Amino acid sequence: MVKLRAGSGQRWRHRRRPIAVRVGSLDLITVGLSRYDWTDPYYTALDIPWRWFFAAVLAYQFLANAAFASLYMIQPGSIANLTPGSWTEAFFFSVETFATVGYGIMAPVTTYGHVLATVEIFTGLTSTAVITGVLFVRLSRPRSRIVFARNMVVGPSDGKTTLSARFVNHRTNLIYDAEVRLVLGMRDQTAEGHFFWHTYELPLALAQARVVSLFFAASHVIDENSPLHRMTAADLEAAGAQFLVTVSGIDATLAAPVHAMQGYRPADVLFGHSFGDIVSIDSDHRPHIDLRRVHEVAPVRGDVADGI
């Protein structure tokens, strides 16, 4: 494996394989990073999937108790009622001691056994506190239930050509002080012929809302000041365009900030389309909002079927 020099400390690090980071429908390929940094165990414990978290906890519990069981076996007779040479009984005695259960059938009887049991009890209490703390943080982190439409649409709106994204809140509560951002990243070329990655923050007609209840549509007017002016679907594809929509706000029930984001590729942008209406009025003049129709789009007449 190829090794690279890193910094003035003469440290060497392994070259890592490219990693795909999923953002909505986007795959962002990173090189030079590991997916999980095990030198930062607290952050990794919060970031790994639940199945890996529980697998790591079980593996730690087994290895710790196996190590203490082996230490108990060093001095035969240090544990009362322990069958001589039985590593299995030593292991289960370690489990009881580590968890501070202490059924009373087996107990340390020598100074070595008492000291080792003391060390194990301290280790078990500390481990339980750390694992419980990490578990609490994982469970208490606020998460949004915002669902984005599968596509963005480009079409006429109030006589202007707009690029629109839509999302719905799949909770019945409110999101206060919501802020929506739309970012475009694509390759540009300098006058010297050099290519570079340029990021634009596209201004929205409504970027902030005091209250978001169930759905929201973010629209960017495409005029001569927009980086999307006169671009076609083929131009977006050739430039490797990537769109990123982010939403942040305060969850009214949790009283905590929540965030959501969705990425879109050029293939996800539908020209000459608009979002289907998800609001209807019943006979009692009450609005009905069908969140199941968040992904619905419909073609519109105009001159934006292939380009802007």
C-alpha positions in Angstrom: 0.0 0.0 0.0 1.4 3.4 -0.9 2.2 5.7 2.1 2.2 9.5 2.1 4.3 11.8 4.2 2.0 14.0 6.3 3.2 17.3 7.9 6.5 18.2 9.6 6.1 15.6 12.3 7.3 13.0 9.8 4.0 11.0 10.3 3.0 8.5 7.6 -0.6 7.8 6.6 -2.1 5.2 4.3 -3.7 6.4 1.1 -7.4 5.7 1.5 -9.8 4.6 -1.1 -12.4 7.0 -2.6 -15.6 7.3 -0.5 -19.0 8.1 -1.8 -21.0 10.4 0.4 -24.7 10.3 -0.3 -26.5 13.7 -0.3 -30.1 13.1 -1.6 -29.6 11.7 -5.0 -26.0 13.0 -5.2 -22.9 10.9 -4.8 -20.0 13.1 -3.6 -16.7 11.3 -4.0 -14.1 12.2 -1.4 -10.4 11.0 -1.4 -8.1 11.2 1.5 -10.6 10.7 4.3 -11.9 7.6 6.0 -15.6 7.1 6.4 -15.3 6.9 10.2 -12.4 8.4 12.1 -11.7 6.0 14.9 -9.2 8.4 16.4 -12.3 10.5 17.3 -14.3 7.8 19.1 -17.0 10.0 20.5 -18.0 11.5 17.2 -17.7 8.1 15.5 -20.0 6.6 18.2 -22.6 9.3 17.3 -22.2 9.0 13.6 -22.2 5.2 12.9 -25.4 3.4 12.1 -27.4 1.9 15.0 -26.5 -1.7 14.1 -22.8 -0.9 14.2 -23.2 1.0 17.5 -24.8 -2.0 19.2 -22.3 -4.4 17.6 -19.4 -2.3 18.9 -21.0 -2.2 22.4 -21.4 -6.0 22.4 -17.9 -6.5 21.1 -16.5 -4.3 23.8 -18.5 -6.0 26.5 -17.3 -9.5 25.3 -13.6 -8.5 24.9 -13.5 -6.7 28.3 -15.0 -9.6 30.2 -12.9 -12.1 28.3 -9.8 -10.1 29.3 -10.8 -10.0 33.0 -11.7 -13.7 32.9 -8.2 -14.5 31.7 -6.8 -12.3 34.5 -8.8 -14.2 37.1 -7.4 -17.5 35.8 -3.8 -16.3 36.5 -4.2 -17.1 40.2 -6.2 -20.3 40.8 -8.3 -20.1 43.9 -8.7 -16.3 43.8 -12.5 -16.8 43.3 -14.5 -18.9 45.7 -16.6 -21.7 44.2 -15.0 -21.2 40.8 -14.2 -24.6 39.3 -10.5 -24.8 38.9 -9.4 -24.3 35.2 -12.9 -23.3 34.1 -12.5 -20.2 31.9 -16.2 -20.2 31.2 -17.2 -19.8 34.8 -14.5 -17.0 35.2 -16.0 -15.3 32.2 -19.5 -15.3 33.7 -18.2 -14.2 37.1 -16.6 -11.3 35.2 -19.9 -10.4 33.6 -21.6 -10.3 37.0 -18.8 -8.2 38.4 -18.6 -5.9 35.4 -22.3 -5.2 35.7 -22.0 -4.9 39.5 -24.7 -7.7 39.9 -22.9 -10.0 42.3 -25.2 -13.0 42.7 -23.1 -14.2 45.7 -22.3 -17.7 44.5 -18.8 -16.8 43.5 -16.7 -14.0 45.2 -13.1 -13.0 45.4 -11.2 -14.5 48.4 -7.6 -13.4 47.9 -6.0 -10.0 47.7 -5.3 -10.5 44.0 -9.0 -11.3 43.4 -10.3 -8.4 45.5 -8.0 -5.9 43.7 -8.9 -7.2 40.3 -12.6 -7.2 41.1 -12.2 -3.6 42.3 -10.6 -2.6 39.0 -13.3 -4.4 37.0 -16.1 -2.8 39.0 -14.6 0.7 38.4 -14.2 -0.2 34.7 -17.8 -1.4 34.4 -19.3 1.6 36.1 -17.3 4.0 33.9 -18.2 2.0 30.8 -21.9 2.0 31.7 -21.8 5.8 32.2 -20.1 6.5 28.9 -22.3 4.1 26.9 -25.4 5.5 28.5 -24.3 9.0 27.8 -23.6 8.3 24.1 -27.0 6.4 23.8 -28.8 9.4 25.3 -27.2 11.8 22.9 -28.0 9.5 19.9 -31.7 9.3 21.0 -32.1 12.9 22.0 -30.8 14.5 18.7 -33.7 16.2 17.0 -34.4 15.0 13.5 -36.7 16.5 11.0 -39.4 14.7 9.0 -39.0 16.9 5.9 -39.6 15.1 2.6 -38.4 16.7 -0.6 -39.9 16.2 -4.0 -37.9 13.9 -6.2 -37.5 16.6 -8.9 -36.9 20.2 -9.3 -39.0 22.0 -12.0 -38.3 24.9 -14.4 -41.3 26.7 -15.8 -43.2 29.9 -16.0 -44.6 31.5 -12.8 -46.3 34.9 -12.7 -44.7 35.7 -16.1 -41.2 34.7 -15.0 -39.2 31.6 -15.6 -38.4 30.0 -12.2 -36.5 27.1 -10.9 -38.5 25.5 -8.0 -38.0 22.9 -5.3 -40.7 21.7 -3.0 -40.8 19.9 0.4 -43.4 18.9 2.9 -43.2 18.5 6.7 -44.4 15.0 7.7 -45.2 16.1 11.2 -48.3 17.9 12.3 -46.3 20.5 14.2 -44.8 23.8 13.1 -41.3 24.8 12.1 -40.5 28.3 13.3 -38.0 30.7 11.7 -37.4 28.4 8.7 -34.6 29.3 6.4 -34.2 27.8 2.9 -31.1 28.0 0.8 -30.5 26.8 -2.8 -26.9 26.3 -3.9 -25.6 25.5 -7.3 -22.2 24.0 -8.0 -20.8 23.6 -11.5 -17.7 23.8 -13.6 -16.7 27.1 -15.0 -14.0 28.1 -17.4 -11.7 31.1 -17.0 -10.6 33.3 -19.9 -7.3 31.4 -19.9 -9.1 28.1 -20.5 -8.8 26.7 -17.0 -11.7 24.8 -15.4 -12.6 25.3 -11.8 -15.6 24.4 -9.5 -17.8 27.4 -8.8 -20.5 27.6 -6.2 -23.4 30.0 -6.5 -26.1 30.7 -3.9 -29.2 31.2 -5.9 -31.5 33.9 -4.4 -35.0 32.8 -3.6 -38.3 34.6 -3.9 -39.0 33.5 -0.3 -36.0 32.3 1.6 -37.2 32.8 5.1 -40.6 32.1 6.7 -41.7 32.7 10.3 -43.7 29.6 10.3 -43.8 26.5 8.0 -46.7 24.1 8.7 -47.0 21.4 6.1 -45.4 22.4 2.8 -43.1 24.9 1.2 -42.0 25.8 -2.3 -38.7 27.5 -2.9 -38.4 29.4 -6.2 -35.4 31.1 -7.9 -36.2 33.6 -10.7 -34.1 32.9 -13.7 -33.2 36.3 -15.2 -30.2 37.8 -16.9 -28.5 38.0 -13.4 -28.9 34.3 -12.7 -26.0 31.9 -13.5 -28.7 29.6 -15.1 -29.6 32.3 -17.7 -29.9 30.7 -21.1 -28.7 27.3 -20.0 -30.2 24.2 -21.4 -30.5 20.7 -19.9 -27.5 19.7 -22.0 -25.5 22.7 -20.6 -26.3 21.7 -17.0 -25.1 18.1 -17.8 -21.9 19.3 -19.5 -21.1 21.5 -16.5 -21.7 18.8 -14.0 -24.2 20.9 -12.2 -25.3 19.9 -8.8 -28.1 21.5 -6.8 -28.4 21.4 -3.0 -31.4 22.6 -1.1 -31.1 23.1 2.7 -33.8 23.8 5.3 -33.2 24.8 8.9 -35.5 26.0 11.6 -36.8 25.4 15.1 -39.1 22.5 15.7 -42.1 23.8 17.7 -42.5 20.5 19.7 -38.9 19.8 20.5 -37.9 23.5 20.8 -34.7 22.6 19.1 -33.1 23.3 15.7 -33.7 20.8 12.9 -32.0 20.6 9.5 -32.7 18.8 6.3 -31.1 18.8 2.8 -31.5 17.3 -0.6 -29.3 17.1 -3.6 -30.4 17.2 -7.3 -28.5 16.3 -10.4 -29.3 17.7 -13.9 -31.4 14.6 -14.7 -33.6 15.5 -11.7 -34.4 19.0 -13.2 -37.6 18.9 -15.3 -37.8 21.7 -17.9 -41.2 22.9 -18.9 -42.9 21.5 -15.8 -44.6 22.7 -12.7 -45.5 21.0 -9.4 -49.0 19.6 -9.1 -51.4 21.3 -6.7 -51.6 19.5 -3.4 -54.2 21.8 -1.9 -57.9 21.5 -2.5 -61.0 23.1 -0.9 -63.9 21.0 0.3 -67.6 22.0 0.4 -67.1 23.6 3.8 -64.4 25.9 2.4 -61.7 24.0 4.4 -58.3 23.5 2.7 -57.2 19.9 2.3 -53.5 19.2 1.9 -52.5 15.9 0.4 -48.9 15.3 1.3 -48.8 12.2 -0.8 -48.7 14.3 -3.9 -45.5 16.1 -3.1 -43.7 14.4 -6.0 -46.4 15.2 -8.6 -45.4 17.3 -11.6 -47.2 18.3 -14.8 -46.0 19.7 -18.1 -46.8 23.4 -18.9 -46.9 25.3 -22.1 -44.1 27.6 -22.9 -40.6 27.8 -24.4 -38.7 26.1 -21.6 -39.1 22.5 -22.6 -35.4 22.1 -23.3 -33.7 25.2 -22.0 -34.1 28.4 -20.1 
